[in-house]
Amino acid sequence: MTNKMTNKLSLRSGVSFSLLFFSIWLSFGTVTASAEDKGVGLLSDWNINGFNTYRMDVYEESGDLSASPYPNRGFQQYDDFTINMNREFSIYENIRVQLNGTIDDSEYRTQQEGVIIERGYFTWEKADVSAPFRLEVGDYFGNQSLRTLQRALKGVQVELQPAPFGGQKHSFQVFTGITNQNYRSLSEPKDIYTGASWLIPETALGAVSFTAVNNINQQTDTTPQQTQTVYSLAWGKEAELYQQELQIEAEYALFSGDVSTAATDQNKNDNGFFTQLQGRSKNIPLTYRVRHERYGDDFRPNGSSVTSNQRSYEGHVGWRFDNGLNLRGRVQTFRTNWKSDNPTDRDVLGISLSGPIIPSLQINGNMNSFVANQENKDKTTDALSHTSNVSFTMPIIDNWVARLGGFYSETDNRANGQSNVRRQVSFGVDYDFTAMGFRGAISPAMVLRDNQTDGSVTQSDIAPAVSLYLNKGPHILSFSHNTLSQDTNTVNGIDTDTHQSALNYAYTKNAHRFEIIANYFDRNPTPGEDTEAYRIGLSWTYNFDRPARPVVQPVAQPQALADTTVPVIDQGAITSRPDLMELAPGMTMEAVTVRLANAGLVEPLERSGLNIYETQYIEEVDHRQRLGLLHSGGFLDTSVLVIEFDDLGDIDTTELIYNEVRKIMFDRYGVPINRVEEGSFTNNLLADLRTGQFIRYDEWQTASGVLRFGIPYRTDGQVRMELIHSRSFPPGENNFWSIEQLR
């Protein structure tokens, strides 16, 4: 035992020295490079930048370890590095290269130890040839359709846009890749995707695309090889008819192959169908959308993001009032297991209201209510439920803002005669202040909720919380503490008090960023054994940047494959809602306010340096949305769109919701220049965000900075999607990039 312990300590000491040496070597090496004359030296025509982060963490726990959020104890460490290189040969041609990985000695960072190259790509885009092309080698996202392929892959993808022939423009894409998490696992059995797509963007009848994707899931020690192919024909058209701006989409997909490892599930054939019509009136503030999806029992492409054996119809309608209030209604019907002898139907009728509820008092809010009836053919499932969710914000005095919320859900289970009621009331305040040069906000809050079964309270919860945010130039501090007291009110029930605290502090000095992370967890069940756990982490990040020698550009500028130029705004002439790409850092707040007012977004909640609009900003998304504008000195610093994972009564999981919203982002902004996808959607999503085992974001370069979409970690424990347009973000695997003060 003593020898094993000594060897382990020696290993960790050696790895620690190696990690620290690597950090110092890389940092000093890049300092020397950045000090060179910009027009002289190795690769002087290339922009070279990146970062190196060394992190150490200590995890400790006591008591009932099975209840601890940290399954691995002791000292953990790793070193992340990323190098980006790009060269602009001309406005017609550019090359981008990225390499990132880690030197890992942490049981939380990855499942492997040592040097691991996680992601890397080579992208060559050239538009000054007869057939403009984009070549991607390494990591890329297989972005076809939700029914064919939505996967992060390692491999090769080529997009070709030849000169028009047959009187039409064409775009061809060929790709192959594997789903391995990093480049050290390439010897393992592979999940291989190979395919091609052909897009004709402008025909007399609209845009048409053909896609074929083959998947081979190689044999393992316990499972046989599985092979499948999905073919897709998609069509879309934009049109104007009777003063209506219409967009029509449809896709038909055929599936052939193996759907599981069972012998009876081989060589199956099935199909899937999707169609959608969405429109906007040019004369009145009316929007609408109807949608139909149908997938067979054996329609199970491994790369898709849809649910097999499901049929649905949906109708959505929205009306925007002159004061900025948005009223939306929806009717949805879902049939699961629809090709079986015992299908289950779920019918949903919902209505929501968002925006300035009472403009004269600056009361903004969101109210959502729906009724759902669910039953199957043999009546073993038969339930009627009603759910309402409301949230309001209102300025009180000076820098005080009140937040009020309520939740009510009632389910009448007619199959067993039981009724269940869940009620929740939440209230809190945000106080914005300035002290000793710090700009900050403190936010105490309280949540009260109970569950009832057949009129008897089975559990009641009290959850007080407080959050603090401070910002002063290079200093950023976020802190949250919450207590959850659960009283079961049942025989042999376990009453539990849980206390959690989280602190993040970051200090930036020139190219260096130092960060402290601390988490505390204390669970006290009665009866039962207590659990206490904590995590303390330190990190040092060095960012390096060596610009290339300037390139003389010709005057003419042809359209590239991916255009990220921020459009010029003609104030007063545009009535559609601006894309977040347009709400760019550096704009005057006067221009931003006018632009939003032209789109019907008025009467925001105004906090110190933060304006918040409660609105359905992306019309295709029914979940609660808030637009936030961080500003200082009369200029916009950061714009953010927050999208909640709230309950709408449908049957989409968190992962499906995220995939659908991300698909909208890809369709709007094209190929991201950077993306990180680690971990899986599980019931421990919050814990995985906290420990860094779940990371999701995609980035697009803009004329003013970076546009990032993903799910960040927050000290207050909220799990939500954020789309942020900012000048920069914390580098690499750091998932603490949320707009903390927007609660």
KEGUNU-388956 format. One line per 5 residues: number of its first residue (from 1); for each residue z, y, x of C-alpha. Coordinates in steps of 0.02 Angstrom, whole numbers, plus 32768, in hexadecimal, padded with zeros to 4 digits. Layout:
NUM) Z Y X | ...
This chain:
1) 8000 8000 8000 | 802D 8078 808E | 7F89 8058 80EA | 7F22 8074 804B | 7F7D 8116 8028
6) 7F64 8150 80DC | 7EAB 8128 80D3 | 7E99 8187 802F | 7EF2 821F 8077 | 7E83 8219 8111
11) 7DE8 8210 80A5 | 7E1B 82A5 803D | 7E4B 8309 80D8 | 7DA2 82E3 8127 | 7D43 8310 8089
16) 7DA8 83B0 8078 | 7D79 83E4 8129 | 7CC2 83B8 810A | 7CBB 841B 8068 | 7D0C 84B4 80B6
21) 7C9D 84A9 8150 | 7C02 849C 80E3 | 7C36 8534 807C | 7C54 85A0 8116 | 7BB5 8564 816C
26) 7B47 8588 80D6 | 7B97 8630 80B5 | 7B8A 8670 8169 | 7ADB 862A 8178 | 7AA0 868C 80E1
31) 7AFB 8729 811A | 7A97 8723 81BB | 79F6 8708 815A | 7A18 8798 80E4 | 7A37 880B 8176
36) 7989 87F0 81B8 | 7900 886F 81A3 | 78B6 884F 80F7 | 7806 8845 813D | 782E 87D2 81D0
41) 7871 8723 81E5 | 785E 8675 819F | 780E 866E 80F2 | 7809 872B 80EA | 7792 8725 8055
46) 7810 86C5 7FED | 78A1 8702 7F84 | 7933 8692 7FB4 | 79D8 8694 7F57 | 7A5F 8620 7F1D
51) 7B18 85FF 7F28 | 7B9C 858C 7F6E | 7C3D 8567 7F10 | 7CD2 850A 7F55 | 7D53 84D8 7ED2
56) 7DFA 8481 7EDE | 7E65 8448 7E4C | 7F0E 83F8 7E37 | 7F32 8391 7D9A | 7FE2 8355 7D72
61) 8032 8307 7CDA | 80CF 82B0 7CA0 | 810D 8250 7C09 | 8094 81F4 7B98 | 7FF7 81FA 7C03
66) 7F89 81B2 7B79 | 7F96 8258 7B1C | 7F6B 82C3 7BB4 | 7EC7 8326 7BB4 | 7EB6 82FF 7C6E
71) 7E9A 8245 7C8D | 7E94 8257 7D4C | 7F26 829E 7DAE | 7F39 82EB 7E59 | 7ECF 8357 7ECC
76) 7E16 8368 7EA3 | 7D90 83CA 7EFE | 7CD5 83E3 7F07 | 7C53 845A 7F4D | 7BBC 8491 7EE5
81) 7B22 84DE 7F31 | 7A7E 8523 7EEF | 79E8 856B 7F4C | 795D 85C7 7EEF | 78B9 85F8 7F41
86) 7824 864D 7EF2 | 7787 869C 7F32 | 7713 8713 7ED6 | 7669 86FB 7F24 | 7623 8775 7EA5
91) 763A 879D 7DEE | 75CC 8705 7DCF | 762D 8687 7E35 | 76E1 865B 7E5D | 7748 85C9 7E9D
96) 77FE 85A8 7E74 | 786E 8529 7ECB | 7922 84FB 7EA4 | 7999 847D 7EEE | 7A4D 8464 7EB8
101) 7AD2 83E3 7ECC | 7B85 83C2 7EFA | 7BF3 8375 7F80 | 7C6C 8320 7F0D | 7D1D 82E1 7F25
106) 7D54 8300 7E72 | 7D66 8280 7DE7 | 7D3A 8309 7D6A | 7C9E 8351 7DBB | 7C34 82B2 7DBF
111) 7C4A 81F5 7DBE | 7C11 81EA 7E73 | 7C54 8228 7F1A | 7C00 827D 7FAD | 7B5E 82DF 7FB4
116) 7B00 82DB 7F0E | 7A5C 8336 7EED | 7A67 8354 7E32 | 79D1 83BF 7E06 | 793A 8408 7E5A
121) 788C 8440 7E2E | 77EA 8483 7E74 | 7783 84ED 7DFB | 76D7 8532 7E23 | 7685 85A6 7DA5
126) 75D4 85E6 7DC3 | 756F 864F 7D49 | 74DD 8690 7DB4 | 7475 85F2 7DA4 | 73FE 85B5 7D1E
131) 7485 853F 7CE0 | 7531 8593 7CEE | 75BA 8514 7D0B | 7674 84F9 7D21 | 76AF 8468 7D8D
136) 7766 8431 7D82 | 77AC 83AE 7DF8 | 7862 8379 7DF0 | 78D3 83AE 7D60 | 7885 83EF 7CC1
141) 78A5 83E7 7C06 | 7835 8377 7B9E | 781C 83F4 7B11 | 77A1 83A9 7A95 | 77E8 83A0 79E5
146) 788B 8368 7995 | 7831 82CA 795C | 77E3 8297 7A03 | 783F 82D5 7A9E | 78D0 834A 7AC2
151) 7918 830E 7B67 | 7943 834D 7C15 | 78D6 82EB 7C8D | 78B9 82D3 7D47 | 7801 82BB 7D6E
156) 775C 8318 7D63 | 7711 8385 7CDC | 7668 83DE 7CE2 | 762B 845E 7C64 | 7573 848E 7C6A
161) 751C 8519 7C08 | 7462 8505 7C2B | 73DC 8583 7BFD | 73B3 857C 7B43 | 733A 84F4 7B12
166) 72F6 84C3 7A69 | 731D 8575 7A35 | 73D9 8556 7A44 | 7468 8572 7ABE | 74C3 84D6 7AF7
171) 7564 84A8 7B4F | 7584 83FC 7B9A | 762A 83B9 7BD6 | 7649 8315 7C32 | 76F6 82DC 7C67
176) 775F 824C 7CA6 | 7818 8248 7CCF | 78BE 81EF 7CCB | 7966 8222 7C81 | 79D4 8200 7D1A
181) 7A60 827F 7D30 | 7A44 8295 7DEB | 79D6 825B 7E7A | 7A55 81E0 7EC0 | 7A45 8170 7E28
186) 7989 8154 7E36 | 79A2 809C 7E64 | 79F8 8078 7DBD | 7997 8037 7D25 | 7932 80C9 7CE2
191) 790D 8116 7C3A | 7857 8149 7C57 | 77F2 81C1 7BEA | 7736 81D9 7C00 | 76C7 823D 7B8E
196) 7644 82C0 7B6C | 7624 834B 7AEF | 758A 83AD 7ABD | 759C 8456 7A69 | 750F 84B6 7A15
201) 7567 855B 79EE | 74E1 85B4 798A | 7473 8559 790F | 7433 8594 7867 | 74BE 852E 7816
206) 7549 855C 7890 | 7595 850E 792C | 7589 8451 7944 | 75DF 83E2 79C4 | 75D8 8329 79EE
211) 7667 82D6 7A4D | 7686 8227 7A8D | 7727 81F1 7AE3 | 774B 8145 7B2B | 77FC 810F 7B58
216) 7830 807B 7BC4 | 78EA 8058 7BCE | 78F2 7FDF 7C60 | 7951 7F3B 7C5E | 7A07 7F37 7C95
221) 7A7F 7EA9 7CB7 | 7AAF 7EA3 7BFF | 7A19 7EE8 7B9F | 795F 7EBD 7B9C | 78D7 7F3E 7BBA
226) 78A6 7FA7 7B23 | 77FD 7FFB 7B0D | 77C6 8075 7A87 | 7742 80F9 7A65 | 773D 8189 79EA
231) 769E 81E7 79B9 | 76A2 8291 7965 | 7626 8304 790E | 766C 83B3 78EF | 7620 844A 789A
236) 7656 84FD 7883 | 760C 859B 783B | 763F 864F 781E | 75F1 86A7 778A | 7602 873C 7715
241) 75F2 871E 765B | 7621 8791 75CC | 7685 8803 7640 | 76E1 876D 7688 | 76EC 8744 7742
246) 76E7 8686 7747 | 7701 8604 77CE | 76D8 854F 77A7 | 7704 84B9 7815 | 76E8 8400 77FF
251) 76F6 8366 786D | 76CF 82AF 7850 | 770F 8230 78D0 | 76ED 8176 78E4 | 7768 8104 793E
256) 7747 805A 798B | 77BB 7FF2 79F8 | 786B 7FB0 7A10 | 78FA 8005 79B4 | 798C 7FA4 7A00
261) 79B4 7F10 7A6F | 79BE 7E96 79DB | 7931 7E18 79CF | 7910 7E4B 791A | 78F8 7F02 794E
266) 7861 7EEA 79BF | 77B0 7F28 799F | 77DC 7F94 790A | 7769 8015 78B9 | 779B 80AB 7851
271) 7777 8163 7837 | 77C7 820E 7823 | 778D 82AB 77CA | 77C1 8361 77D1 | 777F 83FB 7778
276) 77C1 84AB 7765 | 7789 854E 7715 | 77E4 85EE 773E | 77B6 869B 7708 | 77E4 8751 76FC
281) 77B0 87D1 767B | 775E 886F 76BF | 7796 88D8 762A | 7847 889F 7609 | 78D2 885E 767D
286) 78B8 87A9 7649 | 78AF 8710 76BB | 789E 865A 768B | 7887 85AD 76D4 | 7863 8501 768D
291) 786C 8462 76F5 | 784F 83A9 76E1 | 7873 831C 775C | 7860 8260 774B | 7883 81DB 77CE
296) 7877 8120 77BA | 78FE 80A3 77E7 | 789F 806C 7882 | 786A 811C 78B7 | 78DC 8125 794F
301) 7889 8178 79E6 | 7909 817F 7A72 | 78D1 822D 7AA5 | 78D9 827C 79F9 | 7962 82E4 79A8
306) 7955 82A6 78F4 | 79B2 8223 788D | 7957 8188 7854 | 7959 8145 77A1 | 7972 81F2 7758
311) 7916 825F 76DA | 793D 8314 76B2 | 7900 83A8 764D | 793F 8459 766C | 7922 8504 761F
316) 7968 85A6 7668 | 7958 8659 762B | 799D 86FC 7671 | 79A8 87B1 7639 | 79D9 8845 76A5
321) 7A26 88DB 764E | 7A0C 898E 7689 | 7ABE 8997 76CE | 7A9D 8903 7742 | 7AEF 887D 76D7
326) 7A98 87D4 76D9 | 7A9E 875D 7644 | 7A60 86AB 765D | 7A55 8614 75ED | 7A24 8560 7610
331) 7A04 84BE 75B5 | 7A01 841E 761D | 79F4 8367 75F5 | 7A07 82DC 7675 | 79ED 8222 765C
336) 7A2C 81B2 76E9 | 7A02 80FA 76F6 | 7978 812B 767D | 7910 808E 769E | 79A3 8019 7680
341) 79E3 7FCB 75DE | 7A7A 803F 75DD | 7A44 80F0 760E | 7AC0 8181 7612 | 7A93 822A 75C6
346) 7AE4 82CE 75F7 | 7AB6 8369 7593 | 7AEF 8415 75CF | 7AEA 84BD 7579 | 7B23 854E 75E6
351) 7B2D 860B 75ED | 7B5F 8682 7678 | 7B78 873C 768F | 7B83 8793 7737 | 7B84 8843 777A
356) 7BDF 88E3 7747 | 7C40 88A9 76AD | 7C8C 8955 768E | 7C31 89D1 76FF | 7CA1 8A65 76D2
361) 7D37 8A08 771C | 7CD3 89B5 77A8 | 7D00 890A 7763 | 7C84 888D 77A9 | 7C89 87D5 7784
366) 7C3D 8730 775A | 7C58 86CA 76BC | 7C11 861D 76A8 | 7C2A 85A4 7618 | 7BD8 8501 75E9
371) 7BEA 8470 7570 | 7BB7 83C1 75A7 | 7BA6 8322 7542 | 7B98 827E 75A1 | 7B7E 81D1 7557
376) 7B27 812E 757E | 7AD2 80B6 7509 | 7B62 8039 74F5 | 7BE2 80C8 74DE | 7C50 8092 7570
381) 7C32 8145 75A9 | 7C46 81C6 751F | 7C92 826F 7546 | 7C82 8324 7511 | 7CBD 83AA 758B
386) 7CC6 8467 7592 | 7CE0 84CC 7631 | 7CF2 8588 764A | 7D07 85E3 76F0 | 7D22 869E 7704
391) 7D41 8711 7798 | 7D56 87CE 779C | 7D6F 8853 7821 | 7DAC 8903 77FF | 7DE6 8993 786D
396) 7E99 89C8 7848 | 7EC9 8A5F 78B0 | 7E92 8A9F 7959 | 7E65 8A05 79C1 | 7EAB 8981 794B
401) 7E37 8907 78F1 | 7E73 8886 7873 | 7E26 87D9 785F | 7E44 8775 77BF | 7E03 86C9 7792
406) 7E16 8645 770F | 7DDB 8593 76F3 | 7DE7 8526 7658 | 7DA1 8478 7640 | 7DBC 8404 75AD
411) 7D77 8353 759F | 7D80 82E8 7503 | 7D63 8234 7539 | 7D2D 81E1 7498 | 7D1A 8137 74EC
416) 7DD6 8124 750B | 7E1D 81AB 7499 | 7E67 8212 7526 | 7E5B 82CE 753B | 7E6E 8329 75E0
421) 7E87 83E3 75FD | 7E84 8441 76A3 | 7EBA 84F7 76AB | 7EC2 856F 773C | 7EEB 8627 7752
426) 7ED5 8682 77F7 | 7EFC 8733 7829 | 7EFD 8790 78CD | 7EE4 8839 791E | 7E84 8877 79B5
431) 7ECC 890C 7A12 | 7E58 895F 7A8F | 7EAC 89C4 7B17 | 7E92 8A19 7BBE | 7F1D 8A17 7C40
436) 7F1B 8A3B 7CFC | 7E5F 8A2F 7CFF | 7E5C 8989 7CA1 | 7DFD 8978 7BFE | 7E44 88EC 7B97
441) 7E6E 889E 7AF0 | 7F03 883C 7AB2 | 7EEE 87CD 7A19 | 7F83 877B 79C3 | 7F56 8707 7933
446) 7FA0 8689 78BA | 7F57 85F5 785C | 7FAD 859F 77C8 | 7F62 8504 7779 | 7F91 846C 7714
451) 7F43 83CC 76D3 | 7F6A 8384 7627 | 7F46 82DB 75DD | 7F58 82C8 7520 | 7FBF 8367 7517
456) 803B 8338 75A0 | 803B 8392 7648 | 801A 8310 76CE | 8012 8386 7763 | 8035 843D 7785
461) 800B 849A 7825 | 8041 853E 7871 | 7FDC 857C 7906 | 800B 8623 7956 | 7F9D 865D 79E8
466) 7F84 86F2 7A5A | 7EF2 8720 7ACB | 7EE0 87A4 7B52 | 7E44 87E8 7BA5 | 7E43 8864 7C36
471) 7DB2 88AE 7C96 | 7DB4 8929 7D25 | 7D19 892F 7D91 | 7D22 8892 7DFD | 7DBA 884C 7D9F
476) 7DAA 87E2 7D01 | 7E40 878A 7CB2 | 7E44 871E 7C15 | 7EE0 86CB 7BD3 | 7F06 866A 7B34
481) 7F9E 860F 7AF3 | 7FAC 85B0 7A4F | 802C 8542 79FC | 8006 84C1 7976 | 8098 8483 790E
486) 8066 83EE 78A1 | 80DA 83AE 7818 | 8096 830E 77CA | 8109 830B 7730 | 80EB 824F 7720
491) 8157 81B4 7736 | 8151 8177 77EA | 80E7 820E 7817 | 80ED 825E 78C3 | 8111 8319 78CC
496) 80C5 8368 7966 | 80D4 840F 79C1 | 8048 8431 7A3E | 8044 84C5 7AB6 | 7FA9 84F3 7B1A
501) 7F88 8582 7B92 | 7EEB 85B1 7BF2 | 7ECF 8636 7C76 | 7E32 866A 7CD3 | 7E32 86F4 7D56
506) 7D99 8727 7DBB | 7D88 87A7 7E45 | 7CDD 87D9 7E89 | 7CC7 8831 7F2F | 7C14 884D 7F66
511) 7BC8 879F 7F74 | 7C6E 8744 7F5F | 7CC1 870B 7EBF | 7D71 86C2 7EBC | 7DB2 866C 7E21
516) 7E58 8625 7DE7 | 7E5E 85AA 7D56 | 7EFF 856B 7D07 | 7F1B 84FD 7C6E | 7FC0 84C0 7C26
521) 7FDA 843A 7BA0 | 807E 8405 7B50 | 8087 838A 7ABE | 812D 8362 7A69 | 8121 82DC 79E1
526) 81B6 82AC 7973 | 81D2 821B 7982 | 8179 81F3 7A25 | 816F 821B 7ADD | 8141 82CA 7B19
531) 80A8 82EE 7B82 | 809B 837D 7BFE | 8000 83A1 7C68 | 7FB5 8430 7CC9 | 7F20 845D 7D33
536) 7F15 84E4 7DB8 | 7E71 850A 7E0D | 7E2F 8581 7E91 | 7D7A 85A4 7EBC | 7D15 860F 7F32
541) 7C5E 8635 7F10 | 7BE9 8687 7F8B | 7B47 86CC 7F44 | 7AB9 86EF 7FBB | 7A16 874A 7F9E
546) 7989 8770 8017 | 78F8 87CB 7FC3 | 7847 87A9 7FFA | 77D5 8822 8053 | 7782 888E 7FCA
551) 76DA 884F 7F8C | 764F 88CC 7F65 | 761D 88AA 7EB1 | 7571 88CB 7E66 | 7564 893C 7DCF
556) 7523 88BD 7D50 | 75A7 884C 7D02 | 7566 87B3 7CA3 | 75D5 8755 7C2C | 763D 86D1 7C86
561) 7676 862D 7C3A | 7726 8671 7C1E | 7735 872A 7BF9 | 77E8 876B 7BFE | 77C2 8825 7BFB
566) 7837 8888 7B8B | 77C7 88DD 7B0A | 77C6 8999 7AF1 | 781B 89CB 7A4F | 77C7 8A45 79D9
571) 7860 8A85 797F | 784D 8A9B 78C5 | 77AD 8A33 78BD | 77F8 8985 78C8 | 7857 8938 7837
576) 786B 8885 7875 | 7909 8856 78D2 | 78FD 886D 798F | 7902 87D5 79FB | 7996 87CD 7A71
581) 7917 87DC 7AFD | 78F7 888D 7ABE | 79B0 88BB 7ABD | 79AE 88C9 7B7A | 7A38 8903 7BF0
586) 7A1B 89B8 7C20 | 79D9 89F5 7B78 | 7A2D 8A8D 7B2E | 7AA0 8A64 7A9E | 7A48 8AE9 7A37
591) 79A3 8A8A 7A48 | 79F9 89E5 7A21 | 7A50 8A2A 7986 | 79AE 8A75 7943 | 794F 89D4 7964
596) 79D1 896C 7907 | 79DC 89E9 7877 | 791F 89DB 7861 | 7939 8920 784A | 79C2 893A 77C8
601) 7A56 891C 783D | 7AD1 89A9 781F | 7B8C 89C8 7816 | 7BC9 895D 78A7 | 7C80 8941 78CD
606) 7C9F 89B8 795D | 7D1E 8987 79DF | 7D3C 89D2 7A8A | 7C9B 89AE 7AE6 | 7C64 8929 7A68
611) 7BFF 8938 79C7 | 7BFB 889D 7957 | 7B7C 887D 78CD | 7BA2 87F3 7851 | 7AF4 87BA 7820
616) 7A7E 8727 780E | 7A1E 875C 78A9 | 79B1 86C1 78BC | 7973 869C 780D | 794C 85E4 782E
621) 7A04 85C4 7858 | 7A80 85BC 77C7 | 7B1D 85B8 7830 | 7B8A 8653 7844 | 7B43 86CF 78C2
626) 7B84 876E 7913 | 7B26 87E7 7981 | 7B90 883B 7A06 | 7B61 88D0 7A73 | 7BCC 88F6 7B0C
631) 7BAF 89A7 7B49 | 7BF4 8A2D 7BBC | 7BC3 8AE0 7BE2 | 7B46 8AE2 7B54 | 7AE2 8A4E 7B98
636) 7AD6 8998 7B64 | 7B25 8921 7BE1 | 7B15 8879 7B88 | 7AD5 883B 7AE1 | 7B12 8797 7A97
641) 7AEE 872F 79FD | 7B7D 86B9 79CC | 7B4F 8623 795E | 7BDD 85BC 7915 | 7BE4 84FF 78F7
646) 7C2A 851A 7848 | 7C27 849B 77BB | 7B93 84B7 7746 | 7BA4 8416 76E5 | 7B08 83C8 7730
651) 7B05 8329 7798 | 7AD7 8371 7842 | 7B48 8349 78D5 | 7B79 83C9 7959 | 7AF6 8382 79CE
656) 7A6B 838C 794C | 7A9A 8440 7922 | 7A96 8470 79D9 | 79EF 8419 79F6 | 799F 8470 7962
661) 79DB 851C 7999 | 79A8 84FA 7A4D | 78FA 84C8 7A11 | 78EB 8573 79BE | 7918 85C4 7A65
666) 7895 855E 7AC3 | 7810 858B 7A43 | 783B 8644 7A55 | 7854 8654 7B10 | 77EF 85C5 7B5A
671) 781E 8561 7BF3 | 78CB 8590 7C3A | 78D2 85B6 7CF3 | 797B 8563 7D03 | 79DE 84E7 7C9E
676) 7A7C 847E 7CAE | 7AA0 83E9 7C3F | 7B37 837E 7C69 | 7BA6 8312 7BFD | 7B8F 82D6 7B4A
681) 7BC1 8311 7A9D | 7C61 82B3 7A73 | 7CFF 82CD 7A0D | 7D4E 8312 7AAE | 7CD1 83A1 7ABD
686) 7D57 8428 7AD4 | 7DB3 83C5 7B5A | 7D0F 83A1 7BB4 | 7CE3 845A 7BB1 | 7D8E 8483 7BF9
691) 7D7F 8408 7C8A | 7CC8 842E 7CAC | 7C8A 8381 7C77 | 7C1B 83CD 7BF0 | 7BA2 8457 7C21
696) 7B0C 8494 7BBC | 7AA2 852D 7BDC | 79EE 8565 7BF3 | 79B6 8607 7C47 | 791C 8675 7C3D
701) 78F6 8702 7CB7 | 78DA 87AB 7C65 | 78A5 8856 7CA3 | 795C 888E 7C9A | 79BC 87F3 7CCD
706) 79D7 8746 7C85 | 79D7 86FF 7BD5 | 7A4C 8669 7BC5 | 7A68 85F2 7B32 | 7AEB 856A 7B2D
711) 7B9E 8538 7B04 | 7C1B 858F 7B77 | 7CD3 8569 7B92 | 7D4E 85E5 7B48 | 7E07 85F5 7B6D
716) 7E2F 8603 7AB2 | 7DE2 8557 7A90 | 7D52 858E 7A21 | 7CB7 8521 7A2F | 7C1A 8582 7A03
721) 7B68 85A8 7A3A | 7B41 864D 7A91 | 7A9D 86A1 7ABD | 7AC0 872A 7B3C | 7A4E 87AB 7B8F
726) 7AA5 87EB 7C2A | 7A7D 8826 7CD9 | 7ACE 878C 7D27 | 7B41 86F7 7D08 | 7BC0 8691 7D6C
731) 7B5A 8618 7DD4 | 7B3C 855E 7DC8 | 7BAF 84E7 7D6C | 7C2A 8571 7D3A | 7C30 8566 7C7C
736) 7CA9 85F8 7C65 | 7C27 8679 7C31 | 7C50 869C 7B7A | 7C6B 874B 7B36 | 7D27 8730 7B28
741) 7D51 87D2 7ACE | 7CE0 87A5 7A3A | 7D54 8736 79D4
